Amino acid sequence: MTPHASPSTPSSGRRVRSALAVALAETLTEREWSILTTVNRLRLATGLQLERLHFADLTGKSKSVVRWRVLKRLVDAQALMPLTRRVGGSLRGSAQLTYALDVTGERLLRLRRNLSAGKERIRRPAPIGERFVAHTLATSELYVQLTERSQAEDFTVDTFLAEPAAWWPNGAGGWMKPDAYLSVSSGEITDHWWVEVDLATEAAPTLRGKFLAYIDFVQQGQLGPGDVVPRVLVTVPTDARRDVMATVVAKLPAPADELFAVVLHDEAVGWLTAELSVAADE
């Protein structure tokens, strides 16, 4: 005789958690669903980044109060997981925390998309270090700034994929592994970009090897997302680091001068939109 599962067995625990996720799904607002989708897209986001994306319709003190309540509810339900690391020193509470998708968040997104395990990536990070957190949050910040800019100007963020969703087969059995892939459009013009977010932690030979992979991709006649070869935007933290990058790129074979663009983190979104405007005017 096959024994029945007791309440303490893993299978019973999974059924209970799934039932709780179904019940929670029926109560989530569109804002809460959007927050879960954003965190899954980016892997990590700070409370302040989520506030800028999903609470911009609120003003004054109500913005931070509602953000705190919503994020606390999602954390209490194990839909979001706050990391112990806090960002900066002047902010308090949930704005200062970094959030990842938690176990219930995974189940909720699968329920909404009618997914079975393994069919699509739901990105809950494994144990992570400080360097990964800083790098991922810098990539997330690019998405936040780009989204904010698109709401004020006449262009659309069509696609933004953080790694590993941004990775692309290189035709030789390996992968192109940018930190992000994005496409933006204005009218009939669409620009495609692979993004490398640099935090000045890699030596010049490492950068050269990474950039040569993009050169090889082009020289082999490969195509990326959108059936085009995306250009490569490299964002850097300082002018000195930009000089280092420019030196590395200048020593690469063709078509490096057309393929790579190196800009400061804080200037990246303005540079992207300016490039889109130039293309639209041609």
HELIX and SHEET records of a PDB file:
HELIX    1   1 PRO A   10  ALA A   25  1                                  16    
HELIX    2   2 GLU A   30  LEU A   42  1                                  13    
HELIX    3   3 GLY A   47  HIS A   54  1                                   8    
HELIX    4   4 GLY A   60  ASP A   76  1                                  17    
HELIX    5   5 GLY A   93  ALA A   95  5                                   3    
HELIX    6   6 VAL A  103  ARG A  113  1                                  11    
HELIX    7   7 GLU A  130  ALA A  152  1                                  23    
HELIX    8   8 ALA A  204  GLN A  219  1                                  16    
HELIX    9   9 PRO A  225  ASP A  227  5                                   3    
HELIX   10  10 ASP A  239  ALA A  250  1                                  12    
HELIX   11  11 ALA A  256  LEU A  259  1                                   4    
HELIX   12  12 HIS A  265  GLU A  267  5                                   3    
HELIX   13  13 ALA A  268  ASP A  281  1                                  14    
SHEET    1   A 3 ALA A  45  THR A  46  0                                        
SHEET    2   A 3 LEU A  97  LEU A 101 -1                                        
SHEET    3   A 3 LEU A  80  ARG A  86 -1                                        
SHEET    1   B 5 THR A 156  ALA A 162  0                                        
SHEET    2   B 5 ALA A 180  SER A 186 -1                                        
SHEET    3   B 5 ILE A 189  VAL A 197 -1                                        
SHEET    4   B 5 ARG A 231  VAL A 236  1                                        
SHEET    5   B 5 PHE A 260  LEU A 264  1                                        
SHEET    1   C 2 TRP A 168  PRO A 169  0                                        
SHEET    2   C 2 TRP A 175  MET A 176 -1                                        
END                                                                             
